[in-house]
């Protein structure tokens, strides 16, 4: 029966393309509709191609669809954060003390092209570009689209619809305006925007700075990051307040002011970006925010997934990974119930309910952690106490790889642990180590094992206090 079921997926970005591929592998007939042109034929607008950090949770989703090996050719390993101080000094802060744990820089359009190509190979997948969704009929269900070129409108019906159309989801907007569907939604925008720049490759195609790291220039309220590309360049992103700061997007209005700002805050970057002012004024300013909503599905006929359900700021590098993990979690539930779905013994609504019950708390957790990590990256990475903490955690992971995982490792490398549990454990560990270091309770005469035991004891005390506080709320 499933082979006769038609699935409409709105949005052919990373999440939608992977979902289309995987659902096609299950035998469903897939129609994948995207409002933008086919990115395999047209380049992205300048300043809108932020590199992404692919890690274990995202690789899990690619592995599930059989494209992990192909994706490896697009990846550049990043073993840690390369911190750039104002003085020009640099130091590498490893992401993990365990061997083989790193994140990967990947081009968003490059990975998207791969997924589209793989989906298009499936005989039961139809991909339509340049069609913007204008209306969703949740009762049928069906969606209406307008062709950007002809302005003609088309309506596609399906057994179920998936909204994977990103943070500005039209599907979600239609849910908001549906009077029969009470959608709860919150949007929280950062007071910072971002602007993309580029460190070009050298004349012989080499890298102008260390290749295998995520580079960070932390400056309190401002921050630059840079991720490597396969062609020798680095995609650089400047995070800056919109206003109410000595240097902000509101007052950096002339080439002279931009040069002055970079000379003061990022002097080593000036020689790395020869066309700095041209790029600064040509590339757009992007906004960043967190979107939470519930429920994610309407009566078992339309489901939100990826950024459409839980957009987050980019500072944990988990937006794409969370979306790919969405597909993997949904797939596990679908496999569990697919025979009953084929026989008509279970409805899509049951599957959607199960998915949201499992996934919602984890999506909320990583959204909160991403905001936390913004403060850590732009300010704390340059602080002596934080650097001591990271060195200690790296030592724990190297010496006791099965006994200790930092919060970053729990989130990034431990794919079998939910985001919500990683948040709970990780925050307690952070609080424990920072308080012990601040109070000088991790004396140099202590062995590394003794320090680990002290951290574990303090962490457990914090977790117990948290559980008691949660119990008393009721």
C-alpha positions in Angstrom: 0.0 0.0 0.0 2.9 2.4 0.8 4.0 2.5 -2.8 0.8 4.1 -3.8 1.0 6.8 -1.1 2.1 10.2 -2.3 4.4 12.4 -0.2 4.7 16.1 -0.9 7.8 17.8 0.6 7.9 21.6 0.5 11.5 22.9 0.6 14.5 21.2 -1.1 17.2 22.4 1.2 19.4 20.0 3.2 16.6 18.6 5.3 14.1 18.3 2.5 16.5 16.7 0.1 17.7 14.1 2.6 14.1 13.4 3.7 13.0 13.0 0.0 15.8 10.5 -0.6 15.1 8.5 2.4 11.3 8.4 2.0 11.8 7.4 -1.7 14.0 4.5 -0.5 11.0 3.4 1.6 9.0 3.2 -1.7 6.8 6.3 -1.4 6.1 8.5 -4.4 7.8 11.8 -3.7 7.1 15.3 -5.0 9.8 17.7 -3.8 9.1 21.4 -4.5 11.5 24.3 -4.0 10.9 28.0 -4.4 14.5 28.8 -5.5 16.2 27.9 -8.8 18.1 24.6 -9.0 21.3 25.5 -7.2 23.1 22.9 -9.4 22.6 25.4 -12.3 22.8 28.7 -10.5 25.1 30.0 -7.8 24.0 31.2 -4.4 23.9 35.0 -3.8 27.2 36.3 -2.5 27.3 36.5 1.3 24.6 33.8 1.8 26.6 30.6 1.7 27.7 30.2 5.3 29.8 27.1 5.7 28.4 24.4 7.9 30.0 22.1 10.5 29.0 18.5 9.9 29.5 16.2 12.9 28.4 12.7 14.1 24.6 13.4 14.3 24.5 14.7 10.8 26.7 11.9 9.5 24.2 9.4 11.0 21.5 10.8 8.8 23.7 10.6 5.7 24.8 7.1 6.6 21.1 6.0 6.9 20.5 7.2 3.3 23.7 5.6 2.0 25.4 8.8 1.0 28.0 9.2 3.8 30.9 7.9 1.8 30.1 10.3 -1.1 29.8 13.2 1.3 33.3 12.5 2.7 34.8 13.9 -0.5 33.3 17.3 0.4 34.6 17.5 4.0 37.6 19.2 5.6 38.3 17.9 9.2 38.6 20.6 11.9 40.3 19.2 15.0 39.7 22.3 17.2 39.2 26.0 17.6 42.2 28.1 16.6 41.9 31.2 18.9 43.3 34.4 17.5 44.2 37.0 20.2 44.5 40.8 19.5 48.2 40.5 19.9 48.4 38.2 17.0 49.1 35.1 19.1 47.2 32.0 18.3 46.6 28.7 20.0 44.6 25.6 19.1 41.9 24.4 21.6 41.1 20.8 20.6 37.4 19.8 20.4 38.2 16.5 22.1 41.0 14.7 23.9 40.0 11.4 22.2 41.6 10.4 18.9 39.4 10.6 15.8 36.9 13.1 17.2 36.6 16.2 15.0 34.0 18.2 13.1 34.0 18.8 9.4 33.7 22.0 7.3 31.3 21.5 4.4 29.9 23.8 1.8 26.1 24.1 2.2 25.5 24.2 -1.6 28.0 21.4 -2.2 26.2 19.0 0.2 22.8 20.1 -1.0 23.8 19.4 -4.6 24.9 15.9 -3.6 21.6 15.1 -1.9 19.5 16.5 -4.8 21.5 14.4 -7.3 21.0 11.2 -5.2 17.2 12.0 -4.8 16.9 12.6 -8.5 18.3 9.2 -9.3 15.2 7.6 -7.6 12.5 6.8 -10.2 9.8 7.7 -7.6 11.1 11.3 -7.0 9.9 14.4 -8.9 11.7 17.6 -8.1 10.2 21.0 -9.1 12.1 24.3 -8.8 11.1 28.0 -9.0 7.7 27.3 -7.4 6.9 29.2 -4.2 4.3 27.8 -1.9 1.4 30.3 -1.4 -1.2 28.3 0.4 -1.6 25.0 2.3 -4.9 23.2 2.5 -4.5 21.1 5.6 -7.7 19.2 5.3 -7.1 17.6 1.9 -4.0 17.9 2.3 -2.7 20.0 -0.7 -0.5 23.0 -1.4 -0.7 25.7 -4.0 2.5 27.0 -5.7 3.2 29.9 -8.0 5.8 29.6 -10.8 8.3 32.4 -10.5 8.6 32.6 -14.3 5.1 32.2 -15.7 3.2 33.3 -12.5 0.9 30.4 -13.1 -0.4 28.6 -10.1 -0.4 24.8 -9.5 -1.9 22.7 -6.7 -0.5 19.4 -5.6 -2.3 16.9 -3.4 -0.8 14.2 -1.3 -1.5 11.7 1.4 0.8 13.7 3.7 2.8 16.9 3.4 6.2 17.6 5.1 7.2 21.3 5.6 11.0 21.5 5.4 11.0 25.1 4.1 13.4 26.6 6.6 13.2 29.2 9.4 10.9 31.4 7.4 8.6 28.5 6.7 5.4 29.2 4.6 3.9 26.0 5.8 4.3 27.1 9.4 2.9 30.5 8.6 -0.2 28.8 7.2 -0.5 26.8 10.4 -0.5 30.1 12.3 -3.3 31.5 10.2 -5.4 28.4 10.4 -8.1 29.2 13.0 -8.8 25.5 13.6 -5.2 24.8 14.5 -3.9 26.5 17.6 -0.1 26.8 16.9 2.1 28.0 19.8 5.1 29.8 18.5 8.0 31.9 19.8 10.7 33.8 17.8 13.7 35.3 19.6 16.0 37.3 17.5 19.6 38.1 18.5 20.7 41.7 18.8 23.6 40.7 16.5 23.6 40.2 12.8 26.2 38.6 10.6 28.1 39.5 7.4 30.0 37.0 5.3 33.5 37.7 4.0 36.2 35.6 2.4 39.9 34.8 2.9 40.9 33.9 -0.7 43.3 31.1 -1.5 47.0 31.9 -2.3 48.1 32.3 -5.9 49.0 28.6 -6.0 45.7 27.5 -4.4 47.0 27.0 -0.9 45.6 28.1 2.5 46.7 31.5 4.0 46.3 30.1 7.5 46.0 26.8 9.2 43.6 24.6 7.3 42.2 22.0 9.8 40.6 24.3 12.4 37.6 26.5 13.0 39.2 29.9 13.4 37.8 32.3 16.0 38.7 35.9 16.8 36.7 36.4 20.1 36.3 40.1 21.1 33.7 40.2 23.8 30.6 41.4 21.9 32.1 41.0 18.5 33.5 37.9 16.8 34.9 36.6 13.6 35.0 33.0 12.6 36.5 31.3 9.5 35.9 27.8 8.1 38.1 26.3 5.3 36.9 25.5 1.8 38.2 22.8 -0.6 39.5 25.5 -3.0 42.0 26.9 -0.4 39.8 29.8 0.7 38.1 30.4 4.0 34.5 31.5 4.5 34.7 34.3 7.1 31.7 35.4 9.1 31.6 38.6 11.2 29.1 38.7 14.1 28.4 42.2 15.2 25.7 44.1 17.1 23.2 45.9 15.0 23.5 49.1 17.1 24.4 50.6 20.5 28.0 49.7 20.3 31.2 51.6 19.5 31.4 49.5 16.4 28.2 48.1 15.0 26.5 47.6 11.7 24.6 50.9 12.3 27.8 53.0 12.3 30.2 51.1 10.1 29.1 53.1 7.1 32.4 54.1 5.4 35.5 52.2 4.1 37.6 54.3 6.6 35.5 53.2 9.6 35.6 49.5 8.5 39.4 49.7 8.1 39.7 51.4 11.5 37.5 48.8 13.1 39.5 45.8 11.7 42.8 47.5 12.5 41.8 47.8 16.1 40.0 44.5 16.6 41.4 42.1 14.0 44.7 43.5 12.7 45.9 40.1 11.4 42.9 39.7 9.3 43.5 42.8 7.2 46.3 41.1 5.3 44.2 38.0 4.8 41.3 39.7 3.2 42.6 42.1 0.5 39.1 43.1 -0.7 37.7 43.6 2.8 35.8 46.9 2.3 34.4 45.9 -1.1 33.0 42.7 0.4 31.8 44.4 3.5 29.6 46.8 1.6 28.5 44.4 -1.1 27.4 41.5 1.0 24.1 41.6 3.0 23.6 41.6 6.7 21.9 38.4 7.9 19.7 38.0 10.9 19.8 35.2 13.5 17.1 33.9 15.8 15.6 30.9 17.5 12.1 29.6 16.6 10.2 27.2 18.8 6.7 26.0 18.0 4.2 23.2 18.8 2.5 21.1 17.8 4.6 20.3 14.7 1.8 18.5 12.9 -1.7 19.2 12.0 -4.1 16.2 12.5 -1.6 13.8 11.0 -1.6 15.3 7.6 1.2 17.9 7.6 4.4 17.8 9.6 7.1 20.4 10.1 10.7 19.2 10.2 14.2 20.8 10.4 14.4 24.6 10.7 10.7 25.0 9.9 10.0 23.3 13.3 13.0 24.5 15.3 15.3 27.1 13.8 18.4 28.0 15.9 21.3 30.3 15.9 24.5 28.8 14.3 26.8 28.8 17.3 26.9 25.1 18.2 27.2 24.1 14.5 24.2 21.8 15.0 21.4 23.3 12.8 22.1 21.0 9.9 23.1 18.1 12.2 19.8 18.5 14.1 17.8 18.5 10.8 19.6 15.4 9.6 19.0 13.8 13.0 15.3 14.7 12.6 15.2 12.5 9.5 17.0 9.6 11.3 14.7 9.8 14.3 11.6 9.9 12.1 13.0 7.0 10.1 13.3 4.8 13.2 9.7 5.4 14.1 8.5 4.9 10.5 10.4 1.6 10.3 8.7 0.5 13.6 5.2 1.2 12.3 5.6 0.8 8.5 4.0 -2.7 8.3 1.0 -1.5 10.2 0.8 1.7 8.0 0.9 -0.5 4.9 -1.9 -2.6 6.2 -4.0 0.4 7.3 -3.8 -0.5 10.9 -2.1 2.7 11.9 -2.4 6.3 10.8 0.2 8.9 9.9 -1.1 10.9 12.9 0.1 8.2 15.3 3.6 8.3 13.7 3.7 12.1 13.8 2.7 12.0 17.5 5.4 9.6 18.4 8.0 11.6 16.5 7.1 14.9 18.1 6.9 13.3 21.6 10.5 12.1 21.2 12.0 15.0 19.3 10.5 18.2 20.6 12.4 18.3 23.9 15.7 17.6 22.1 15.1 20.4 19.5 14.4 22.8 22.3 17.5 21.7 24.2 19.9 22.3 21.3 18.3 25.6 20.5 19.0 26.8 24.0 22.6 25.4 23.9 23.2 27.2 20.7 22.4 30.6 22.3 24.7 29.6 25.3 27.5 28.9 23.0 27.3 32.3 21.4 28.5 33.8 24.7 31.2 31.2 25.1 32.6 31.7 21.6 32.6 35.5 21.4 33.8 36.1 25.0 34.7 33.1 27.1 37.1 31.3 24.7 39.6 34.1 25.4 39.3 34.0 29.2 42.0 32.3 31.3 39.5 30.4 33.4 37.8 29.0 30.4 41.1 28.0 28.8 42.1 26.1 32.0 38.7 24.4 31.9 39.2 23.3 28.3 42.8 22.0 28.9 41.5 20.0 31.9 38.6 18.5 29.9 40.9 17.6 27.0 43.2 15.9 29.4 40.3 14.0 31.0 39.2 12.8 27.6 42.6 11.8 26.5 43.5 9.9 29.7 40.0 8.6 30.5 38.2 8.4 27.1 35.3 6.3 28.4 34.8 8.1 31.7 34.5 11.7 30.7 32.8 13.7 27.9 32.8 17.5 27.9 29.5 19.2 27.2 30.8 19.9 23.7 31.6 16.2 23.2 28.3 15.1 24.6 26.5 17.3 22.0 28.8 16.8 19.1 30.3 13.3 19.2 27.9 11.2 21.3 25.1 10.6 18.8 23.4 8.0 21.0 22.8 10.6 23.7 19.8 12.9 23.2 20.3 16.6 23.0 18.2 17.2 26.2 20.3 14.7 28.2 23.5 16.2 26.8 22.3 19.6 27.9 21.5 18.4 31.4 24.8 16.6 32.0 26.9 19.1 30.2 25.7 22.2 32.0 26.2 20.4 35.4 29.8 19.5 34.4 30.6 23.0 33.2 29.3 24.5 36.5 31.2 21.9 38.5 34.6 22.5 36.8 34.4 26.2 36.7 33.4 26.4 40.4 36.2 24.1 41.5 38.8 26.0 39.4 37.5 29.3 40.7 37.7 28.1 44.3 41.2 26.6 43.7 40.0 23.1 44.7 41.8 21.4 41.9 45.3 21.7 43.3 48.3 21.0 41.1 49.5 18.3 43.5 46.3 16.3 42.7 46.6 13.6 40.2 44.5 13.8 37.0 42.4 10.9 38.4 41.8 12.7 41.6 40.7 15.8 39.7 38.3 13.8 37.7 36.8 12.2 40.8 36.4 15.7 42.3 34.6 16.9 39.2 32.3 13.9 39.1 31.4 14.3 42.7 30.6 18.0 42.3 28.7 17.3 39.1 26.5 14.7 40.8 25.8 17.2 43.6 24.6 19.8 41.1 22.5 17.2 39.2 20.9 16.1 42.5 20.1 19.7 43.5 18.5 20.3 40.0 16.4 17.1 40.4 15.3 18.2 43.8 14.4 21.7 42.5 12.4 20.2 39.7 10.6 17.9 42.1 9.7 20.8 44.4 8.1 22.6 41.5 5.3 20.0 41.6 
